[in-house]
Amino acid sequence: MSALRERHMAIEVLRKENRALKRRAASADELRETVVRLEVEVEAARAEREAWCVSASCVSLFLQFCIYGANVMGAFRARNAAPETPAASPVSITQSLSALRLEHAHLLEEHGADRAALRQREAELADVQAREVDACATADALLRATRAAEDRATRAERTGAPAEREVGFLKALNVRSPLDCLTSLSSMGS
C-alpha cells in the first residue's frame, strides 16, 4: 500500500515539475518571438541604412559616369557620323537603378525574416529534442520504480501467504493461543 502511495506521490511531483516547466517554456517562447521580431527589425534597418548610404554616394558617382559616358558616346558618334540611335537617358538609368535597389532591399528584408524564422525553428527543435531526452529519462526512471514496486509487492505476497495459511490452519483446528490457555487455567484454580 505504501509503494502505491509513493508512486502516486512521485507522479504528483512530476506533474508539478511538468507544470513549472510548461510555464517556463511559455515565457521562453514569448522571449524567442520578441528576439525574432527584433532581429528582423535590425536586419531591415541595416538594409535601409546600407541602401541609403549606397544611394547617397553611388548615385552621384553613377550620374557623373553616365554623363561622361554620354559625352564620350556623343563624341564617338559625331566622329563616325553614323545614324543616331536613341541611347538610354541618365534619368531612365537612374530609375532602373532605384527599382533594383528597392528590389534588393525587399529581398534583404525577406532573407532576414527567413533567417530569423530558421533560427527560431532551430531553437524550437533543440528545445523539443531536450524535452524528448528528459521525457525518455523520466519514463525510464518511472518504469524502474514501477518494476521495483511490483517486485516488492510480489515478495510481500510471498511472505504473507504462508502466514495466512498458518492462521487458516489454526482456525480450522480451533486451537487457542498459549495466553488463552493460561488465563483459563488460572481462572479454574481460583
C-alpha positions as CSV (number, residue, x, y, z in Angstrom):
1,M,0.0,0.0,0.0
2,S,2.9,2.4,0.8
3,A,4.5,1.6,-2.5
4,L,1.4,2.6,-4.3
5,R,1.3,5.8,-2.2
6,E,4.9,6.5,-3.0
7,R,4.2,6.0,-6.7
8,H,1.3,8.5,-6.6
9,M,3.5,11.0,-4.7
10,A,6.2,10.6,-7.4
11,I,3.7,11.1,-10.2
12,E,2.3,14.2,-8.4
13,V,5.8,15.6,-8.0
14,L,6.4,15.0,-11.7
15,R,3.2,16.7,-12.7
16,K,4.1,19.8,-10.6
17,E,7.5,19.9,-12.3
18,N,5.9,19.5,-15.7
19,R,3.6,22.4,-15.0
20,A,6.5,24.5,-13.9
21,L,8.5,23.6,-17.0
22,K,5.5,24.5,-19.2
23,R,5.3,27.9,-17.6
24,R,9.0,28.5,-18.2
25,A,8.7,27.2,-21.8
26,A,5.8,29.6,-22.5
27,S,7.8,32.6,-21.2
28,A,10.8,31.4,-23.2
29,D,8.7,31.2,-26.3
30,E,7.5,34.7,-25.8
31,L,11.1,35.9,-25.5
32,R,12.1,34.0,-28.6
33,E,9.3,35.7,-30.6
34,T,10.4,39.1,-29.4
35,V,14.0,38.3,-30.3
36,V,13.0,37.1,-33.8
37,R,10.9,40.2,-34.3
38,L,13.8,42.4,-33.1
39,E,16.3,40.6,-35.4
40,V,14.0,41.2,-38.4
41,E,13.8,44.9,-37.5
42,V,17.5,45.2,-37.1
43,E,18.1,43.5,-40.4
44,A,15.6,45.7,-42.1
45,A,17.2,48.8,-40.5
46,R,20.7,47.7,-41.7
47,A,19.4,47.1,-45.2
48,E,17.7,50.5,-45.2
49,R,20.9,52.2,-43.9
50,E,23.0,50.4,-46.5
51,A,20.6,51.3,-49.2
52,W,20.7,54.9,-48.1
53,C,24.5,55.0,-47.9
54,V,24.8,53.4,-51.3
55,S,22.2,55.7,-52.9
56,A,23.8,58.8,-51.5
57,S,27.3,58.1,-52.6
58,C,26.8,55.9,-55.6
59,V,24.1,57.9,-57.3
60,S,26.3,61.0,-57.7
61,L,29.2,58.8,-59.0
62,F,26.9,56.9,-61.3
63,L,25.4,60.1,-62.7
64,Q,28.9,61.5,-63.3
65,F,29.9,58.3,-65.0
66,C,26.7,58.3,-67.2
67,I,27.3,61.9,-68.2
68,Y,30.9,61.2,-69.0
69,G,29.8,58.1,-71.0
70,A,27.2,60.0,-72.8
71,N,29.7,62.7,-73.7
72,V,32.2,60.1,-74.9
73,M,29.5,58.3,-76.9
74,G,28.4,61.6,-78.4
75,A,31.9,62.4,-79.5
76,F,32.3,58.9,-80.9
77,R,29.1,59.2,-82.9
78,A,30.0,62.6,-84.1
79,R,33.3,61.2,-85.4
80,N,31.8,58.2,-87.1
81,A,28.8,60.1,-88.5
82,A,26.6,57.1,-88.1
83,P,22.9,57.5,-87.8
84,E,22.0,58.1,-84.2
85,T,20.1,55.6,-82.2
86,P,18.2,56.6,-79.1
87,A,20.5,55.9,-76.1
88,A,19.3,55.3,-72.6
89,S,19.0,58.6,-70.8
90,P,20.5,59.1,-67.4
91,V,17.0,59.5,-66.0
92,S,15.9,56.1,-67.2
93,I,19.1,54.5,-65.9
94,T,18.6,56.2,-62.5
95,Q,15.1,54.9,-62.4
96,S,16.1,51.3,-63.2
97,L,18.9,51.6,-60.6
98,S,16.3,52.8,-58.0
99,A,14.0,49.9,-58.9
100,L,16.8,47.5,-58.5
101,R,17.8,49.0,-55.1
102,L,14.2,48.7,-53.9
103,E,14.0,45.1,-55.0
104,H,17.4,44.4,-53.3
105,A,16.2,45.9,-50.1
106,H,13.0,43.9,-50.3
107,L,15.0,40.7,-50.9
108,L,17.3,41.5,-48.0
109,E,14.3,42.0,-45.7
110,E,12.8,38.7,-46.8
111,H,16.2,37.0,-46.3
112,G,16.5,38.5,-42.8
113,A,12.9,37.3,-41.9
114,D,13.7,33.8,-43.3
115,R,17.0,33.6,-41.3
116,A,15.1,34.7,-38.1
117,A,12.4,32.1,-38.7
118,L,15.1,29.4,-39.3
119,R,16.8,30.4,-36.1
120,Q,13.5,30.1,-34.3
121,R,12.8,26.7,-35.8
122,E,16.3,25.5,-34.9
123,A,15.8,26.7,-31.3
124,E,12.4,25.0,-31.1
125,L,13.9,21.8,-32.5
126,A,16.7,21.9,-29.9
127,D,14.2,22.5,-27.2
128,V,11.9,19.7,-28.3
129,Q,14.9,17.3,-28.5
130,A,16.0,18.3,-25.0
131,R,12.4,17.7,-23.7
132,E,12.4,14.3,-25.5
133,V,15.6,13.3,-23.8
134,D,14.2,14.4,-20.4
135,A,10.9,12.6,-21.1
136,C,12.7,9.4,-22.0
137,A,14.8,9.6,-18.9
138,T,11.7,10.2,-16.7
139,A,9.9,7.4,-18.4
140,D,12.8,5.0,-17.8
141,A,13.0,6.1,-14.2
142,L,9.3,5.5,-13.7
143,L,9.5,2.1,-15.3
144,R,12.3,1.1,-13.0
145,A,10.4,2.4,-10.0
146,T,7.2,0.5,-11.1
147,R,9.2,-2.7,-11.6
148,A,10.8,-2.3,-8.1
149,A,7.3,-1.7,-6.6
150,E,5.9,-4.7,-8.3
151,D,8.8,-6.8,-7.1
152,R,8.3,-5.6,-3.5
153,A,4.6,-6.4,-3.8
154,T,5.3,-9.9,-5.1
155,R,7.8,-10.5,-2.3
156,A,5.3,-9.2,0.3
157,E,2.6,-11.6,-1.1
158,R,5.0,-14.5,-1.0
159,T,5.9,-13.7,2.6
160,G,2.3,-13.2,3.7
161,A,0.9,-16.3,2.0
162,P,2.5,-18.9,4.5
163,A,1.4,-16.8,7.5
164,E,-2.2,-16.7,6.1
165,R,-2.2,-20.5,5.6
166,E,-1.0,-21.0,9.1
167,V,-3.7,-18.8,10.5
168,G,-6.3,-20.6,8.5
169,F,-4.9,-24.0,9.7
170,L,-5.0,-22.9,13.3
171,K,-8.6,-21.6,13.0
172,A,-9.5,-24.9,11.4
173,L,-8.1,-26.8,14.4
174,N,-9.7,-24.3,16.7
175,V,-6.6,-24.1,18.8
176,R,-6.3,-21.3,21.3
177,S,-3.3,-19.3,21.9
178,P,-1.0,-20.1,24.8
179,L,-2.1,-17.0,26.6
180,D,-5.8,-18.0,26.4
181,C,-4.9,-21.4,27.8
182,L,-3.0,-19.8,30.8
183,T,-5.9,-17.5,31.6
184,S,-8.3,-20.4,31.5
185,L,-6.1,-22.4,33.9
186,S,-5.7,-19.5,36.3
187,S,-9.4,-18.9,36.4
188,M,-10.0,-22.6,37.2
189,G,-7.6,-22.6,40.1
190,S,-9.1,-19.7,41.8
